[in-house]
Amino acid sequence: MNGSLFIISAPSGAGKSTLTAKLLEDDRDVYLSVSYTTRAPRPGEVDGRDYHFIEKAQFMRMLERGEFLESAEVHGNHYGTSEAWIREQRAAGHDILLEIDWQGAQQVRRIVPDTIGIFVLPPSIAELEQRMRRRGQDSEDVVQRRIAVAADEMSHAAEFEYVIINNDFEEARRDLAAIVRASRLVYSRQLARKPDVFKF
């Protein structure tokens, strides 16, 4: 029985990365898909852990060979998810988590229809703006651009099966864990894992 494929998406500042990190820490049966990228590593990033850092020429060859489940170009850099790795891990019964945007989610769903989509929302646009300002990393112009992009991203929440509103982190963490746990209790997965229980 294949493992589940989860996609988690959110606008910048909604807390997706923190929630993902906590899920991976708490649930050792969920594996994070590590994307390929042509951008340079940032300080502290490790090849193979944060991304697979490769040259553009290699990325384009992989793209031409159809090796990516989804891919995108962002600010001149290319990103892609390995289709073979996802297929192998799922065939081994592992649950896989993809941390990608709504556009990547659309690409994945066309190939893997049983993907489970999770969208993380901030409690409001105003709260999202306050979070961005508290970080103090961006100029006013950048904050306004990020808010506009976030509003567009949030309009795609209806394309996902589950929506987590990250108002309280602990509650959001429990919600994410509950979605993963519930997916393992679906009849077909229980039957595949423990067939003897169903021999009445």
C-alpha positions as CSV (number, residue, x, y, z in Angstrom):
1,M,0.0,0.0,0.0
2,N,1.4,3.3,-1.0
3,G,2.2,6.0,1.6
4,S,0.2,9.2,1.5
5,L,1.4,12.3,-0.4
6,F,0.7,15.5,1.5
7,I,1.1,19.0,0.1
8,I,1.3,21.9,2.6
9,S,1.0,25.4,1.1
10,A,0.7,28.9,2.7
11,P,1.4,32.5,2.1
12,S,4.8,33.8,3.4
13,G,4.5,34.5,7.1
14,A,1.6,32.1,7.9
15,G,3.9,29.7,9.8
16,K,4.0,26.8,7.3
17,S,7.8,26.1,7.8
18,T,7.6,26.1,11.6
19,L,4.6,23.7,11.5
20,T,6.3,21.4,9.0
21,A,9.4,21.3,11.1
22,K,7.4,20.4,14.2
23,L,5.5,17.7,12.4
24,L,8.7,16.1,11.1
25,E,10.2,16.2,14.6
26,D,7.1,14.6,16.2
27,D,6.3,12.1,13.5
28,R,9.3,10.0,12.2
29,D,7.0,8.3,9.7
30,V,6.6,11.4,7.6
31,Y,9.5,12.2,5.1
32,L,10.1,15.6,3.7
33,S,10.7,15.9,0.0
34,V,13.9,17.8,-0.7
35,S,13.6,19.9,-3.8
36,Y,16.2,20.6,-6.5
37,T,17.2,24.2,-7.1
38,T,19.5,26.2,-9.2
39,R,19.9,29.0,-6.6
40,A,23.0,29.3,-4.5
41,P,22.9,28.0,-0.9
42,R,22.1,30.6,1.8
43,P,24.2,30.7,5.0
44,G,23.6,27.6,7.1
45,E,21.9,25.6,4.3
46,V,23.1,22.1,3.7
47,D,23.1,20.4,0.3
48,G,20.8,17.3,0.5
49,R,19.0,18.6,3.6
50,D,17.6,21.9,2.7
51,Y,17.8,21.5,-1.1
52,H,19.7,19.6,-3.7
53,F,21.8,22.5,-5.2
54,I,22.6,21.9,-8.8
55,E,23.7,23.9,-11.9
56,K,21.0,25.3,-14.3
57,A,22.3,23.1,-17.1
58,Q,21.7,19.9,-15.0
59,F,18.3,21.1,-13.9
60,M,17.2,21.7,-17.5
61,R,18.4,18.3,-18.6
62,M,16.3,16.7,-15.7
63,L,13.4,18.9,-16.8
64,E,13.6,17.7,-20.4
65,R,13.8,14.1,-19.3
66,G,10.5,14.6,-17.3
67,E,12.2,13.9,-14.0
68,F,10.2,16.5,-12.0
69,L,6.8,15.9,-10.5
70,E,6.4,19.7,-10.4
71,S,8.7,22.6,-11.2
72,A,8.7,26.4,-11.1
73,E,10.9,29.4,-11.8
74,V,11.0,32.0,-9.0
75,H,13.0,35.2,-9.2
76,G,15.2,33.6,-11.9
77,N,15.9,30.5,-10.0
78,H,14.5,27.0,-10.8
79,Y,12.9,24.6,-8.3
80,G,11.7,21.0,-8.9
81,T,10.5,17.9,-7.1
82,S,11.9,14.5,-8.0
83,E,9.1,12.3,-9.3
84,A,11.2,9.1,-9.0
85,W,12.0,9.7,-5.3
86,I,8.4,10.4,-4.5
87,R,7.3,7.2,-6.3
88,E,9.9,5.1,-4.6
89,Q,9.2,6.4,-1.1
90,R,5.5,6.0,-1.4
91,A,5.9,2.5,-2.8
92,A,7.9,1.7,0.4
93,G,4.9,2.8,2.4
94,H,6.3,6.1,3.5
95,D,4.2,9.2,4.0
96,I,5.7,12.1,2.1
97,L,5.3,15.9,2.7
98,L,5.8,18.5,-0.1
99,E,6.2,22.1,1.0
100,I,5.3,23.9,-2.2
101,D,3.0,26.7,-3.5
102,W,-0.5,26.4,-4.9
103,Q,0.8,26.4,-8.5
104,G,3.1,23.4,-7.7
105,A,0.1,21.7,-6.0
106,Q,-1.9,22.0,-9.2
107,Q,0.9,20.3,-11.1
108,V,1.2,17.5,-8.6
109,R,-2.6,16.8,-8.5
110,R,-2.7,16.3,-12.3
111,I,-0.2,13.4,-11.9
112,V,-1.1,12.2,-8.4
113,P,-4.8,12.7,-7.9
114,D,-4.9,11.2,-4.4
115,T,-2.7,13.9,-3.0
116,I,-3.9,15.4,0.3
117,G,-3.7,19.2,0.2
118,I,-3.3,21.3,3.4
119,F,-3.4,25.1,3.3
120,V,-2.2,27.2,6.2
121,L,-3.9,30.5,6.7
122,P,-3.1,33.4,9.0
123,P,-6.1,34.6,11.1
124,S,-6.3,37.7,8.9
125,I,-4.4,39.7,6.4
126,A,-3.9,42.4,9.1
127,E,-2.2,39.8,11.4
128,L,0.0,38.6,8.5
129,E,1.1,42.2,7.9
130,Q,1.9,42.6,11.6
131,R,4.0,39.4,11.6
132,M,6.0,40.7,8.6
133,R,6.6,44.0,10.3
134,R,7.7,42.3,13.6
135,R,10.3,40.4,11.7
136,G,11.8,43.8,10.7
137,Q,13.6,42.3,7.6
138,D,11.7,44.1,4.8
139,S,11.2,47.6,3.6
140,E,7.7,49.1,3.5
141,D,7.5,48.6,-0.3
142,V,8.5,44.9,0.1
143,V,5.9,44.4,2.9
144,Q,3.2,45.8,0.7
145,R,4.2,43.6,-2.3
146,R,4.3,40.5,0.0
147,I,0.8,41.3,1.3
148,A,-0.6,41.6,-2.2
149,V,1.0,38.3,-3.2
150,A,-0.3,36.7,0.0
151,A,-3.9,37.8,-0.7
152,D,-3.7,36.2,-4.2
153,E,-2.2,33.0,-2.7
154,M,-4.9,32.8,0.0
155,S,-7.6,32.9,-2.7
156,H,-6.5,29.4,-3.7
157,A,-7.2,27.9,-0.3
158,A,-10.5,26.3,-1.6
159,E,-8.3,24.0,-3.9
160,F,-7.1,22.1,-0.8
161,E,-8.9,19.5,1.3
162,Y,-7.9,20.9,4.6
163,V,-7.3,24.4,5.9
164,I,-5.5,25.2,9.1
165,I,-5.9,28.7,10.6
166,N,-2.7,29.4,12.4
167,N,-3.9,31.7,15.1
168,D,-2.5,29.6,18.0
169,F,0.6,27.5,17.1
170,E,-0.1,24.6,19.4
171,E,-3.6,24.2,18.1
172,A,-2.4,24.5,14.5
173,R,0.3,21.9,15.3
174,R,-2.4,19.5,16.7
175,D,-4.6,20.1,13.6
176,L,-1.7,19.2,11.2
177,A,-0.9,16.0,13.2
178,A,-4.6,15.0,13.2
179,I,-4.8,15.3,9.4
180,V,-1.8,13.0,9.0
181,R,-3.1,10.5,11.6
182,A,-6.6,10.4,10.1
183,S,-5.2,9.6,6.7
184,R,-3.6,6.5,8.1
185,L,-7.0,5.3,9.4
186,V,-8.6,5.2,6.0
187,Y,-10.1,1.7,5.4
188,S,-7.9,0.8,2.4
189,R,-4.7,1.7,4.3
190,Q,-5.7,-0.2,7.4
191,L,-6.6,-3.2,5.3
192,A,-3.2,-3.2,3.5
193,R,-1.3,-2.7,6.7
194,K,-3.1,-5.2,8.9
195,P,-5.0,-7.7,6.7
196,D,-5.3,-10.3,9.4
197,V,-7.5,-8.1,11.5
198,F,-10.1,-8.1,8.7
199,K,-10.3,-11.9,8.5
200,F,-13.6,-12.3,10.3
